[in-house]
Amino acid sequence: GGWRWNSGFEVKATIDKARKIWYGAMRIPWKTIDRRPPRSGQELRINFYRFQGPPPDRKSVAWQPTGSRSNHVPEAFGRLRLEGN
C-alpha cells in the first residue's frame, strides 16, 4: 500500500538565467515521514534521486546508489541524522 502514500509536499523553484542555474526546494510535513516527534540524534533512512531527460536515454543519479535497477531498496539508503540546538 506504500504507493498510496501522499506526503502533501510543497515545492518551489527559481531560475537564475544570467548564471544558467536552477534551484529547487521541497518541504515535506514531518508527520508524513515519522510518527515520532523530531529530536536531535534521531536517524532516518533516506535517499535522494535526480532523473534527467526522457527515455530511453534518461539518466539517474542517487545520493546512495542502491546497486539495483530499482531505486526502492531502503536497506541501501543512507542515514540522515537530525541535529539541533
Buried (B, 14 or more C-beta within 10 A) or exposed (E): EEEEEEEEEEEEEEEEEEEEEEEEEEEEEEEEEEEEEEEEEBEBEEBEEEEEEEEEEEEEEBEBEBEEEEBEBEEBBBEEEEEEE
